[in-house]
């Protein structure tokens, strides 16, 4: 039984996702004992439109996640964003579950400012949102159907945008996986695929640095400059410039 991590890392001329993935690969090996496969060749990149990062509009080459079933060489796979810092062994718990597919459905603001309250759901119908930043799957037959459904939603994204009443661009993996899981669960909202702990996240206005296994954060709260250190806790970093700096200095 092989286990490993899969990271999609397509550079867009503005952000070096590949450097982030290579930096993460070392931490994943040290803290989780797992091999990492990085998908970075341009032939497998898929544009989801444009998004604003580092105060600049950039190509969003992050629409290939529906191919994870074919791209992963492992029997059990954890898919991670390149801007996710592994800082504990928590992700190993995903291999102990009885569920075949798991994804984050709750997010926690590491600064306790509730920046992500508006992202608990999406669209005018307020459909509950899953976060494709981290998900786990094994080779159960039903899981292949999840990825096929996500691919179908991607190929017909404008239709689903109209149906669920959300913007047609950019393509969002979060939305596609949320809709696919809802469809395959009989158009019901369940916690069958829920990762039991929230996705701890730092928003774009948080400065992040790393020294060994200590993550340091600086941010403004109520007009005060705040500092925070965290250990033994993974972190999703939305400040892409901070992640690039981390990779250059670590």
BALUMGU-79019 format. One record per residue (C-alpha): residue number from 1; residue in three letters; chain; x, y, z. Coordinates in nm, 2 decimals. Example, Ala and Ser with C-alpha at 12.3 -4.5 7.8 and 13.67 -1.06 7.14 Angstrom:
<pt n="1" res="ALA" chain="A" east="1.23" north="-0.45" up="0.78"/>
<pt n="2" res="SER" chain="A" east="1.37" north="-0.11" up="0.71"/>
% end
This chain:
<pt n="1" res="UNK" chain="A" east="0.00" north="0.00" up="0.00"/>
<pt n="2" res="UNK" chain="A" east="0.17" north="0.32" up="-0.12"/>
<pt n="3" res="UNK" chain="A" east="0.10" north="0.66" up="0.04"/>
<pt n="4" res="UNK" chain="A" east="0.21" north="1.00" up="-0.07"/>
<pt n="5" res="UNK" chain="A" east="0.14" north="1.37" up="-0.14"/>
<pt n="6" res="UNK" chain="A" east="0.04" north="1.53" up="-0.47"/>
<pt n="7" res="UNK" chain="A" east="0.10" north="1.90" up="-0.53"/>
<pt n="8" res="UNK" chain="A" east="0.01" north="2.10" up="-0.85"/>
<pt n="9" res="UNK" chain="A" east="0.26" north="2.38" up="-0.90"/>
<pt n="10" res="UNK" chain="A" east="0.23" north="2.58" up="-1.22"/>
<pt n="11" res="UNK" chain="A" east="0.43" north="2.90" up="-1.24"/>
<pt n="12" res="UNK" chain="A" east="0.24" north="3.19" up="-1.40"/>
<pt n="13" res="UNK" chain="A" east="0.52" north="3.44" up="-1.46"/>
<pt n="14" res="UNK" chain="A" east="0.44" north="3.63" up="-1.13"/>
<pt n="15" res="UNK" chain="A" east="0.43" north="3.36" up="-0.86"/>
<pt n="16" res="UNK" chain="A" east="0.69" north="3.08" up="-0.82"/>
<pt n="17" res="UNK" chain="A" east="0.46" north="2.79" up="-0.72"/>
<pt n="18" res="UNK" chain="A" east="0.72" north="2.53" up="-0.81"/>
<pt n="19" res="UNK" chain="A" east="0.97" north="2.68" up="-0.55"/>
<pt n="20" res="UNK" chain="A" east="0.69" north="2.65" up="-0.29"/>
<pt n="21" res="UNK" chain="A" east="0.63" north="2.29" up="-0.38"/>
<pt n="22" res="UNK" chain="A" east="0.99" north="2.20" up="-0.36"/>
<pt n="23" res="UNK" chain="A" east="1.03" north="2.37" up="-0.02"/>
<pt n="24" res="UNK" chain="A" east="0.72" north="2.18" up="0.10"/>
<pt n="25" res="UNK" chain="A" east="0.85" north="1.85" up="-0.03"/>
<pt n="26" res="UNK" chain="A" east="1.14" north="1.86" up="0.21"/>
<pt n="27" res="UNK" chain="A" east="0.91" north="1.93" up="0.51"/>
<pt n="28" res="UNK" chain="A" east="0.66" north="1.66" up="0.41"/>
<pt n="29" res="UNK" chain="A" east="0.94" north="1.40" up="0.40"/>
<pt n="30" res="UNK" chain="A" east="1.08" north="1.51" up="0.74"/>
<pt n="31" res="UNK" chain="A" east="0.75" north="1.56" up="0.93"/>
<pt n="32" res="UNK" chain="A" east="0.52" north="1.30" up="0.76"/>
<pt n="33" res="UNK" chain="A" east="0.77" north="1.05" up="0.62"/>
<pt n="34" res="UNK" chain="A" east="0.59" north="1.07" up="0.28"/>
<pt n="35" res="UNK" chain="A" east="0.71" north="1.10" up="-0.08"/>
<pt n="36" res="UNK" chain="A" east="0.57" north="1.39" up="-0.28"/>
<pt n="37" res="UNK" chain="A" east="0.49" north="1.41" up="-0.65"/>
<pt n="38" res="UNK" chain="A" east="0.49" north="1.76" up="-0.80"/>
<pt n="39" res="UNK" chain="A" east="0.30" north="1.82" up="-1.12"/>
<pt n="40" res="UNK" chain="A" east="0.45" north="2.12" up="-1.28"/>
<pt n="41" res="UNK" chain="A" east="0.50" north="2.06" up="-1.66"/>
<pt n="42" res="UNK" chain="A" east="0.32" north="2.32" up="-1.87"/>
<pt n="43" res="UNK" chain="A" east="0.13" north="2.06" up="-2.07"/>
<pt n="44" res="UNK" chain="A" east="-0.07" north="1.97" up="-1.76"/>
<pt n="45" res="UNK" chain="A" east="-0.15" north="2.32" up="-1.66"/>
<pt n="46" res="UNK" chain="A" east="-0.51" north="2.44" up="-1.70"/>
<pt n="47" res="UNK" chain="A" east="-0.61" north="2.80" up="-1.67"/>
<pt n="48" res="UNK" chain="A" east="-0.90" north="2.89" up="-1.45"/>
<pt n="49" res="UNK" chain="A" east="-0.89" north="3.26" up="-1.55"/>
<pt n="50" res="UNK" chain="A" east="-0.72" north="3.53" up="-1.35"/>
<pt n="51" res="UNK" chain="A" east="-0.71" north="3.62" up="-0.98"/>
<pt n="52" res="UNK" chain="A" east="-0.54" north="3.90" up="-0.79"/>
<pt n="53" res="UNK" chain="A" east="-0.23" north="3.80" up="-0.59"/>
<pt n="54" res="UNK" chain="A" east="0.03" north="4.03" up="-0.44"/>
<pt n="55" res="UNK" chain="A" east="-0.19" north="4.32" up="-0.56"/>
<pt n="56" res="UNK" chain="A" east="-0.14" north="4.20" up="-0.92"/>
<pt n="57" res="UNK" chain="A" east="-0.38" north="4.03" up="-1.16"/>
<pt n="58" res="UNK" chain="A" east="-0.23" north="3.70" up="-1.26"/>
<pt n="59" res="UNK" chain="A" east="-0.31" north="3.39" up="-1.46"/>
<pt n="60" res="UNK" chain="A" east="-0.48" north="3.13" up="-1.24"/>
<pt n="61" res="UNK" chain="A" east="-0.32" north="2.80" up="-1.35"/>
<pt n="62" res="UNK" chain="A" east="-0.49" north="2.59" up="-1.09"/>
<pt n="63" res="UNK" chain="A" east="-0.76" north="2.41" up="-1.27"/>
<pt n="64" res="UNK" chain="A" east="-0.60" north="2.06" up="-1.31"/>
<pt n="65" res="UNK" chain="A" east="-0.70" north="1.92" up="-0.97"/>
<pt n="66" res="UNK" chain="A" east="-0.97" north="1.71" up="-1.14"/>
<pt n="67" res="UNK" chain="A" east="-0.69" north="1.50" up="-1.29"/>
<pt n="68" res="UNK" chain="A" east="-0.55" north="1.39" up="-0.95"/>
<pt n="69" res="UNK" chain="A" east="-0.70" north="1.04" up="-0.99"/>
<pt n="70" res="UNK" chain="A" east="-0.48" north="0.98" up="-1.30"/>
<pt n="71" res="UNK" chain="A" east="-0.19" north="1.19" up="-1.19"/>
<pt n="72" res="UNK" chain="A" east="-0.13" north="1.03" up="-0.85"/>
<pt n="73" res="UNK" chain="A" east="0.11" north="0.73" up="-0.84"/>
<pt n="74" res="UNK" chain="A" east="-0.01" north="0.63" up="-0.49"/>
<pt n="75" res="UNK" chain="A" east="-0.28" north="0.40" up="-0.35"/>
<pt n="76" res="UNK" chain="A" east="-0.37" north="0.67" up="-0.09"/>
<pt n="77" res="UNK" chain="A" east="-0.31" north="1.03" up="-0.17"/>
<pt n="78" res="UNK" chain="A" east="-0.32" north="1.37" up="0.01"/>
<pt n="79" res="UNK" chain="A" east="-0.35" north="1.66" up="-0.24"/>
<pt n="80" res="UNK" chain="A" east="-0.21" north="1.99" up="-0.10"/>
<pt n="81" res="UNK" chain="A" east="-0.19" north="2.34" up="-0.23"/>
<pt n="82" res="UNK" chain="A" east="0.17" north="2.46" up="-0.28"/>
<pt n="83" res="UNK" chain="A" east="0.11" north="2.74" up="-0.03"/>
<pt n="84" res="UNK" chain="A" east="0.02" north="2.50" up="0.25"/>
<pt n="85" res="UNK" chain="A" east="0.29" north="2.47" up="0.52"/>
<pt n="86" res="UNK" chain="A" east="0.32" north="2.13" up="0.68"/>
<pt n="87" res="UNK" chain="A" east="0.43" north="2.19" up="1.04"/>
<pt n="88" res="UNK" chain="A" east="0.31" north="1.88" up="1.22"/>
<pt n="89" res="UNK" chain="A" east="0.22" north="1.52" up="1.16"/>
<pt n="90" res="UNK" chain="A" east="-0.16" north="1.59" up="1.17"/>
<pt n="91" res="UNK" chain="A" east="-0.22" north="1.50" up="0.81"/>
<pt n="92" res="UNK" chain="A" east="-0.12" north="1.14" up="0.88"/>
<pt n="93" res="UNK" chain="A" east="-0.46" north="1.10" up="1.06"/>
<pt n="94" res="UNK" chain="A" east="-0.63" north="1.11" up="0.72"/>
<pt n="95" res="UNK" chain="A" east="-0.49" north="0.76" up="0.65"/>
<pt n="96" res="UNK" chain="A" east="-0.66" north="0.62" up="0.96"/>
<pt n="97" res="UNK" chain="A" east="-1.01" north="0.72" up="0.86"/>
<pt n="98" res="UNK" chain="A" east="-1.27" north="0.47" up="0.73"/>
<pt n="99" res="UNK" chain="A" east="-1.38" north="0.73" up="0.47"/>
<pt n="100" res="UNK" chain="A" east="-1.25" north="0.70" up="0.11"/>
<pt n="101" res="UNK" chain="A" east="-1.26" north="1.07" up="0.03"/>
<pt n="102" res="UNK" chain="A" east="-1.21" north="1.36" up="0.28"/>
<pt n="103" res="UNK" chain="A" east="-1.19" north="1.73" up="0.23"/>
<pt n="104" res="UNK" chain="A" east="-1.20" north="2.05" up="0.45"/>
<pt n="105" res="UNK" chain="A" east="-1.54" north="2.20" up="0.49"/>
<pt n="106" res="UNK" chain="A" east="-1.45" north="2.44" up="0.76"/>
<pt n="107" res="UNK" chain="A" east="-1.18" north="2.71" up="0.78"/>
<pt n="108" res="UNK" chain="A" east="-1.03" north="2.89" up="1.08"/>
<pt n="109" res="UNK" chain="A" east="-0.87" north="3.23" up="1.07"/>
<pt n="110" res="UNK" chain="A" east="-0.54" north="3.19" up="1.25"/>
<pt n="111" res="UNK" chain="A" east="-0.55" north="3.56" up="1.37"/>
<pt n="112" res="UNK" chain="A" east="-0.90" north="3.51" up="1.51"/>
<pt n="113" res="UNK" chain="A" east="-1.04" north="3.79" up="1.30"/>
<pt n="114" res="UNK" chain="A" east="-1.30" north="3.58" up="1.12"/>
<pt n="115" res="UNK" chain="A" east="-1.18" north="3.69" up="0.78"/>
<pt n="116" res="UNK" chain="A" east="-1.33" north="3.39" up="0.61"/>
<pt n="117" res="UNK" chain="A" east="-1.69" north="3.40" up="0.75"/>
<pt n="118" res="UNK" chain="A" east="-1.81" north="3.50" up="0.41"/>
<pt n="119" res="UNK" chain="A" east="-1.66" north="3.19" up="0.25"/>
<pt n="120" res="UNK" chain="A" east="-1.86" north="2.93" up="0.45"/>
<pt n="121" res="UNK" chain="A" east="-2.08" north="2.92" up="0.14"/>
<pt n="122" res="UNK" chain="A" east="-2.08" north="3.05" up="-0.22"/>
<pt n="123" res="UNK" chain="A" east="-2.33" north="3.19" up="-0.47"/>
<pt n="124" res="UNK" chain="A" east="-2.66" north="3.35" up="-0.41"/>
<pt n="125" res="UNK" chain="A" east="-2.80" north="3.01" up="-0.30"/>
<pt n="126" res="UNK" chain="A" east="-2.54" north="3.00" up="-0.02"/>
<pt n="127" res="UNK" chain="A" east="-2.43" north="2.65" up="-0.10"/>
<pt n="128" res="UNK" chain="A" east="-2.19" north="2.51" up="0.17"/>
<pt n="129" res="UNK" chain="A" east="-1.83" north="2.54" up="0.05"/>
<pt n="130" res="UNK" chain="A" east="-1.56" north="2.27" up="0.07"/>
<pt n="131" res="UNK" chain="A" east="-1.19" north="2.38" up="0.05"/>
<pt n="132" res="UNK" chain="A" east="-0.99" north="2.19" up="-0.21"/>
<pt n="133" res="UNK" chain="A" east="-0.67" north="2.32" up="-0.05"/>
<pt n="134" res="UNK" chain="A" east="-0.63" north="1.98" up="0.12"/>
<pt n="135" res="UNK" chain="A" east="-0.81" north="1.66" up="0.04"/>
<pt n="136" res="UNK" chain="A" east="-0.75" north="1.28" up="0.07"/>
<pt n="137" res="UNK" chain="A" east="-0.86" north="1.00" up="-0.15"/>
<pt n="138" res="UNK" chain="A" east="-0.79" north="0.63" up="-0.20"/>
<pt n="139" res="UNK" chain="A" east="-0.85" north="0.40" up="-0.49"/>
<pt n="140" res="UNK" chain="A" east="-1.21" north="0.31" up="-0.41"/>
<pt n="141" res="UNK" chain="A" east="-1.41" north="0.29" up="-0.73"/>
<pt n="142" res="UNK" chain="A" east="-1.66" north="0.56" up="-0.62"/>
<pt n="143" res="UNK" chain="A" east="-1.37" north="0.81" up="-0.59"/>
<pt n="144" res="UNK" chain="A" east="-1.30" north="0.79" up="-0.96"/>
<pt n="145" res="UNK" chain="A" east="-1.66" north="0.92" up="-1.01"/>
<pt n="146" res="UNK" chain="A" east="-1.59" north="1.22" up="-0.79"/>
<pt n="147" res="UNK" chain="A" east="-1.30" north="1.33" up="-1.02"/>
<pt n="148" res="UNK" chain="A" east="-1.50" north="1.26" up="-1.33"/>
<pt n="149" res="UNK" chain="A" east="-1.79" north="1.47" up="-1.19"/>
<pt n="150" res="UNK" chain="A" east="-1.55" north="1.76" up="-1.10"/>
<pt n="151" res="UNK" chain="A" east="-1.41" north="1.74" up="-1.46"/>
<pt n="152" res="UNK" chain="A" east="-1.77" north="1.75" up="-1.60"/>
<pt n="153" res="UNK" chain="A" east="-1.85" north="2.06" up="-1.39"/>
<pt n="154" res="UNK" chain="A" east="-1.52" north="2.23" up="-1.50"/>
<pt n="155" res="UNK" chain="A" east="-1.61" north="2.16" up="-1.87"/>
<pt n="156" res="UNK" chain="A" east="-1.96" north="2.31" up="-1.81"/>
<pt n="157" res="UNK" chain="A" east="-1.87" north="2.57" up="-1.56"/>
<pt n="158" res="UNK" chain="A" east="-2.08" north="2.85" up="-1.70"/>
<pt n="159" res="UNK" chain="A" east="-2.39" north="2.63" up="-1.67"/>
<pt n="160" res="UNK" chain="A" east="-2.32" north="2.55" up="-1.30"/>
<pt n="161" res="UNK" chain="A" east="-2.24" north="2.91" up="-1.24"/>
<pt n="162" res="UNK" chain="A" east="-2.58" north="3.00" up="-1.37"/>
<pt n="163" res="UNK" chain="A" east="-2.74" north="2.72" up="-1.18"/>
<pt n="164" res="UNK" chain="A" east="-2.58" north="2.79" up="-0.84"/>
<pt n="165" res="UNK" chain="A" east="-2.56" north="3.17" up="-0.91"/>
<pt n="166" res="UNK" chain="A" east="-2.19" north="3.25" up="-0.86"/>
<pt n="167" res="UNK" chain="A" east="-1.94" north="3.43" up="-1.09"/>
<pt n="168" res="UNK" chain="A" east="-1.85" north="3.25" up="-1.41"/>
<pt n="169" res="UNK" chain="A" east="-1.48" north="3.33" up="-1.37"/>
<pt n="170" res="UNK" chain="A" east="-1.24" north="3.24" up="-1.23"/>
<pt n="171" res="UNK" chain="A" east="-1.28" north="2.86" up="-1.21"/>
<pt n="172" res="UNK" chain="A" east="-1.28" north="2.76" up="-0.84"/>
<pt n="173" res="UNK" chain="A" east="-1.18" north="2.40" up="-0.74"/>
<pt n="174" res="UNK" chain="A" east="-1.36" north="2.47" up="-0.41"/>
<pt n="175" res="UNK" chain="A" east="-1.69" north="2.52" up="-0.59"/>
<pt n="176" res="UNK" chain="A" east="-1.65" north="2.23" up="-0.83"/>
<pt n="177" res="UNK" chain="A" east="-1.57" north="1.98" up="-0.56"/>
<pt n="178" res="UNK" chain="A" east="-1.85" north="2.12" up="-0.34"/>
<pt n="179" res="UNK" chain="A" east="-2.10" north="2.07" up="-0.61"/>
<pt n="180" res="UNK" chain="A" east="-1.97" north="1.73" up="-0.71"/>
<pt n="181" res="UNK" chain="A" east="-1.99" north="1.59" up="-0.36"/>
<pt n="182" res="UNK" chain="A" east="-2.34" north="1.73" up="-0.32"/>
<pt n="183" res="UNK" chain="A" east="-2.45" north="1.56" up="-0.64"/>
<pt n="184" res="UNK" chain="A" east="-2.29" north="1.23" up="-0.55"/>
<pt n="185" res="UNK" chain="A" east="-2.44" north="1.24" up="-0.20"/>
<pt n="186" res="UNK" chain="A" east="-2.79" north="1.25" up="-0.35"/>
<pt n="187" res="UNK" chain="A" east="-2.81" north="1.63" up="-0.36"/>
<pt n="188" res="UNK" chain="A" east="-2.80" north="1.64" up="0.02"/>
<pt n="189" res="UNK" chain="A" east="-2.56" north="1.82" up="0.25"/>
<pt n="190" res="UNK" chain="A" east="-2.37" north="1.57" up="0.47"/>
<pt n="191" res="UNK" chain="A" east="-2.05" north="1.56" up="0.67"/>
<pt n="192" res="UNK" chain="A" east="-1.96" north="1.22" up="0.52"/>
<pt n="193" res="UNK" chain="A" east="-1.64" north="1.36" up="0.36"/>
<pt n="194" res="UNK" chain="A" east="-1.55" north="1.61" up="0.63"/>
<pt n="195" res="UNK" chain="A" east="-1.19" north="1.65" up="0.76"/>
<pt n="196" res="UNK" chain="A" east="-1.26" north="1.67" up="1.13"/>
<pt n="197" res="UNK" chain="A" east="-1.04" north="1.97" up="1.20"/>
<pt n="198" res="UNK" chain="A" east="-1.06" north="2.31" up="1.04"/>
<pt n="199" res="UNK" chain="A" east="-0.83" north="2.44" up="0.77"/>
<pt n="200" res="UNK" chain="A" east="-0.62" north="2.69" up="0.96"/>
<pt n="201" res="UNK" chain="A" east="-0.55" north="2.98" up="0.72"/>
<pt n="202" res="UNK" chain="A" east="-0.37" north="3.32" up="0.73"/>
<pt n="203" res="UNK" chain="A" east="-0.53" north="3.59" up="0.50"/>
<pt n="204" res="UNK" chain="A" east="-0.34" north="3.79" up="0.24"/>
<pt n="205" res="UNK" chain="A" east="-0.26" north="4.08" up="0.48"/>
<pt n="206" res="UNK" chain="A" east="-0.07" north="3.86" up="0.72"/>
<pt n="207" res="UNK" chain="A" east="0.31" north="3.85" up="0.70"/>
<pt n="208" res="UNK" chain="A" east="0.44" north="3.50" up="0.75"/>
<pt n="209" res="UNK" chain="A" east="0.79" north="3.37" up="0.82"/>
<pt n="210" res="UNK" chain="A" east="0.93" north="3.03" up="0.92"/>
<pt n="211" res="UNK" chain="A" east="1.22" north="2.93" up="1.13"/>
<pt n="212" res="UNK" chain="A" east="1.26" north="2.55" up="1.17"/>
<pt n="213" res="UNK" chain="A" east="0.92" north="2.44" up="1.30"/>
<pt n="214" res="UNK" chain="A" east="0.81" north="2.78" up="1.43"/>
<pt n="215" res="UNK" chain="A" east="0.58" north="2.99" up="1.21"/>
<pt n="216" res="UNK" chain="A" east="0.58" north="3.36" up="1.29"/>
<pt n="217" res="UNK" chain="A" east="0.30" north="3.59" up="1.19"/>
<pt n="218" res="UNK" chain="A" east="0.26" north="3.97" up="1.20"/>
<pt n="219" res="UNK" chain="A" east="-0.06" north="4.16" up="1.13"/>
<pt n="220" res="UNK" chain="A" east="-0.28" north="4.45" up="1.22"/>
<pt n="221" res="UNK" chain="A" east="-0.58" north="4.40" up="1.45"/>
<pt n="222" res="UNK" chain="A" east="-0.79" north="4.69" up="1.59"/>
<pt n="223" res="UNK" chain="A" east="-0.51" north="4.94" up="1.48"/>
<pt n="224" res="UNK" chain="A" east="-0.25" north="4.74" up="1.68"/>
<pt n="225" res="UNK" chain="A" east="0.05" north="4.56" up="1.54"/>
<pt n="226" res="UNK" chain="A" east="0.02" north="4.20" up="1.65"/>
<pt n="227" res="UNK" chain="A" east="0.27" north="3.91" up="1.66"/>
<pt n="228" res="UNK" chain="A" east="0.19" north="3.55" up="1.69"/>
<pt n="229" res="UNK" chain="A" east="0.40" north="3.23" up="1.69"/>
<pt n="230" res="UNK" chain="A" east="0.26" north="2.88" up="1.62"/>
<pt n="231" res="UNK" chain="A" east="0.41" north="2.54" up="1.65"/>
<pt n="232" res="UNK" chain="A" east="0.28" north="2.19" up="1.58"/>
<pt n="233" res="UNK" chain="A" east="0.01" north="2.34" up="1.36"/>
<pt n="234" res="UNK" chain="A" east="-0.02" north="2.34" up="0.98"/>
<pt n="235" res="UNK" chain="A" east="-0.10" north="2.66" up="0.80"/>
<pt n="236" res="UNK" chain="A" east="-0.26" north="2.76" up="0.47"/>
<pt n="237" res="UNK" chain="A" east="-0.09" north="3.09" up="0.36"/>
<pt n="238" res="UNK" chain="A" east="-0.28" north="3.31" up="0.13"/>
<pt n="239" res="UNK" chain="A" east="0.00" north="3.57" up="0.11"/>
<pt n="240" res="UNK" chain="A" east="0.19" north="3.44" up="-0.19"/>
<pt n="241" res="UNK" chain="A" east="0.47" north="3.69" up="-0.15"/>
<pt n="242" res="UNK" chain="A" east="0.53" north="3.57" up="0.20"/>
<pt n="243" res="UNK" chain="A" east="0.55" north="3.22" up="0.08"/>
<pt n="244" res="UNK" chain="A" east="0.80" north="3.31" up="-0.19"/>
<pt n="245" res="UNK" chain="A" east="1.02" north="3.49" up="0.06"/>
<pt n="246" res="UNK" chain="A" east="1.00" north="3.18" up="0.29"/>
<pt n="247" res="UNK" chain="A" east="1.12" north="2.96" up="0.01"/>
<pt n="248" res="UNK" chain="A" east="1.41" north="3.19" up="-0.07"/>
<pt n="249" res="UNK" chain="A" east="1.54" north="3.22" up="0.29"/>
<pt n="250" res="UNK" chain="A" east="1.47" north="2.87" up="0.43"/>
% end
